[in-house]
Amino acid sequence: MMKRLKIGNASATEQRPLVAVPMVDETMADVRQTARMLSQTAADVVEWRIDYLSGLCELTASNIRQVHEILNKPLLFTWRTAGEGGQLNYHHDSYQMVYQRALQAGVDAIDIELALLADQQALLKLVPENVKVIGSKHNFDTTPNHLVSLLMEMTRLPIDVVKLAVMPKVATDVDRVLQATMTVTANSDLPLITMSMGALGMRSREVGYQYGSQLTFASVKAASAPGQISLTTLLHKWGESDV
């Protein structure tokens, strides 16, 4: 039986995956306003993309905790680096500092790019058992070959959840991602999050759970990646409403 992904008090089911929506605000004032809005939606998880913030100095444990309390939803804390489509270059000390504060504040999950795992071993040792580490890899240019072997290699890393996002060139690239997800799901206990990005990959966000992907991303105020469907539209496709 497939091990279901659980983040905080939210769990993926056979009927549909978890749905995460992003916060991509530049100031803490806007973050708090967006958090109040998102707290009223049917999103399961909120991903706070802190690389959009104009000043990381505002990311105190107290401020992070306050945002989490406003949301009243599981919080995924993410610094997406410029090398993988984010807004901020990687800096070891700053990265470690803000993630430590996030852990102190009680976030439910953190995203660490696989390329940074070796450089953040000290941080990984500080992660409590109840916090999920999502190991991510993003390719905004293409869909690699040998997806099954790539995903299987990712499942062997010291992470709790595998995330792979790639860019399709043709429709069959989307099919390859879905089929690879199904194959690896059947051969690994580690939960998977997979998606094809852009307009061509939109259907992977809608039907990916049928192949084993246990979380998808949708947008409310603003998208954080190409091809994200609005939360209202996505839930409507599943026969649900955003309330």
C-alpha positions in Angstrom: 0.0 0.0 0.0 1.3 3.4 -0.9 2.5 5.5 2.0 0.4 8.7 2.0 2.0 12.1 2.3 1.1 13.9 5.5 2.1 17.5 6.1 0.9 18.9 9.4 -2.7 17.8 9.9 -3.3 17.4 6.1 -3.0 14.1 4.3 -3.2 13.0 0.7 -5.9 10.5 -0.1 -6.8 8.1 -2.9 -9.4 10.6 -4.1 -7.0 13.5 -4.6 -3.6 14.9 -3.6 -2.8 17.6 -1.1 -3.0 21.1 -2.7 -0.4 23.7 -1.9 -0.8 27.4 -2.7 2.2 29.8 -2.7 2.8 33.1 -1.0 5.2 35.2 -3.1 5.0 38.6 -1.4 7.9 41.0 -1.1 7.1 42.5 2.3 6.1 41.1 5.7 3.0 43.3 5.7 1.9 41.8 2.4 2.7 38.3 3.6 0.4 38.8 6.6 -2.4 40.1 4.3 -2.0 37.2 1.9 -1.9 34.7 4.9 -5.3 36.1 6.1 -6.7 35.6 2.6 -5.3 32.1 2.2 -6.6 31.0 5.6 -10.1 31.3 4.2 -9.5 29.1 1.2 -9.7 25.3 0.8 -6.0 24.9 0.3 -4.4 22.1 2.3 -0.9 23.6 2.6 0.7 27.0 2.0 4.1 27.2 0.6 5.9 30.4 1.7 8.5 31.3 -1.0 10.7 33.4 1.2 13.1 34.1 -1.8 10.6 36.7 -2.9 11.0 38.8 0.3 12.9 42.0 -0.1 14.6 41.6 3.3 15.5 38.3 4.9 16.3 40.2 8.1 12.5 40.2 8.8 12.4 36.4 8.9 12.6 36.1 12.7 11.3 33.1 14.4 8.6 35.3 15.9 7.5 36.6 12.5 7.4 33.2 11.0 5.4 31.8 13.9 2.9 34.7 13.6 2.4 34.1 9.9 1.9 30.4 10.6 -0.8 31.2 13.2 -2.6 33.6 10.8 -2.7 30.9 8.2 -3.9 28.2 10.5 -2.8 25.7 7.9 0.3 23.5 7.4 3.2 25.7 6.3 5.9 24.6 3.8 8.9 26.9 4.1 10.9 27.3 0.8 14.0 29.3 -0.3 14.0 28.6 -4.1 17.4 29.5 -5.4 18.0 31.5 -8.6 19.7 28.4 -10.1 16.3 26.5 -9.9 13.9 29.2 -10.9 13.9 31.3 -7.6 14.4 34.9 -6.9 17.5 34.8 -4.7 21.0 33.4 -5.0 22.1 30.8 -2.6 24.2 31.8 0.4 25.1 29.1 2.9 25.0 31.1 6.1 21.9 33.0 5.3 20.1 29.9 4.1 21.0 28.0 7.2 20.0 30.9 9.5 16.5 31.4 8.1 15.8 27.7 7.9 16.8 27.3 11.6 14.5 30.1 12.5 11.7 28.4 10.5 12.3 25.2 12.4 12.2 27.1 15.7 8.9 28.6 14.7 7.3 25.2 14.1 6.8 25.0 10.3 5.5 21.7 9.1 7.8 21.1 6.2 10.9 22.5 4.5 12.0 22.3 0.9 15.7 21.8 0.2 17.0 21.5 -3.3 18.9 18.3 -3.8 22.0 20.2 -5.0 22.2 21.8 -1.5 21.9 18.7 0.6 25.6 18.0 0.9 26.2 21.7 1.9 23.4 21.7 4.5 24.2 18.6 6.5 24.3 20.6 9.8 20.8 21.9 9.0 19.4 18.5 8.3 20.5 17.3 11.7 18.3 19.9 13.3 15.1 18.9 11.6 12.6 17.4 14.1 10.9 14.1 13.3 7.6 15.7 12.7 8.9 18.1 10.1 9.0 16.8 6.5 12.0 17.4 4.4 11.1 17.8 0.7 14.1 17.2 -1.5 13.4 19.0 -4.8 14.9 19.2 -8.3 13.7 21.6 -11.0 14.5 21.7 -14.7 12.9 24.7 -16.4 14.5 23.8 -19.8 13.5 20.3 -20.6 12.3 16.9 -19.4 15.3 14.6 -18.8 15.6 11.1 -20.1 15.7 8.2 -17.8 13.1 9.6 -15.4 12.6 6.4 -13.5 16.3 6.0 -12.6 16.5 9.7 -11.7 13.5 9.4 -9.4 14.7 6.2 -7.9 18.1 7.8 -7.2 16.3 10.7 -5.4 14.4 8.2 -3.2 17.7 7.0 -1.7 18.7 10.4 -0.4 18.2 11.5 3.2 14.8 13.2 2.6 11.2 12.4 3.4 9.6 13.4 0.1 10.8 13.6 -3.5 9.8 16.5 -5.6 10.6 16.7 -9.3 9.4 19.5 -11.6 10.4 19.5 -15.3 9.5 21.4 -18.5 7.9 19.5 -21.4 8.7 20.1 -25.0 6.0 17.9 -26.4 2.9 16.1 -25.0 4.7 12.8 -24.7 7.1 14.4 -22.2 4.1 14.8 -19.8 3.2 11.2 -20.4 6.7 10.2 -19.5 6.6 12.0 -16.2 3.2 10.4 -15.3 4.4 6.9 -16.2 7.7 7.3 -14.4 5.8 8.5 -11.3 3.6 5.4 -11.4 6.6 3.1 -11.8 8.6 4.6 -8.9 5.6 4.8 -6.7 5.2 1.0 -7.0 8.8 0.5 -6.1 9.4 3.0 -3.3 7.9 3.9 0.0 8.9 7.5 -0.2 6.1 9.9 -1.3 6.5 11.6 -4.6 5.6 15.0 -5.9 6.0 15.3 -9.6 4.8 17.7 -12.3 5.3 19.0 -15.8 5.4 22.8 -15.9 4.1 25.3 -18.4 0.8 25.2 -20.3 1.7 21.9 -21.9 2.1 20.3 -18.4 -1.1 21.6 -16.8 -2.8 18.2 -17.0 -0.1 16.7 -14.8 -1.2 19.0 -12.0 -4.8 17.8 -12.3 -4.3 14.1 -12.9 -0.9 13.4 -11.4 -2.3 12.0 -8.2 -3.8 9.1 -10.3 -0.2 8.1 -11.0 1.1 8.6 -7.5 2.0 12.2 -7.2 0.7 13.2 -3.7 0.8 17.0 -3.8 0.1 19.6 -6.5 0.5 23.3 -6.6 -2.3 25.8 -7.4 -2.5 29.6 -7.3 -4.8 32.0 -5.5 -3.2 35.5 -5.5 -0.2 34.7 -7.7 1.6 31.7 -9.3 5.1 30.7 -8.3 5.8 28.5 -11.3 4.6 28.4 -15.0 1.5 26.4 -15.6 -0.1 26.6 -12.1 -3.8 26.3 -12.3 -6.0 28.5 -10.1 -7.1 26.8 -6.9 -10.8 27.4 -7.7 -10.4 25.9 -11.2 -8.5 22.9 -9.9 -11.0 22.1 -7.2 -13.8 22.6 -9.6 -12.3 19.9 -11.9 -12.4 17.5 -9.0 -16.0 18.5 -8.1 -15.1 20.6 -5.1 -15.4 24.2 -4.2 -12.9 26.6 -2.7 -14.6 27.2 0.6 
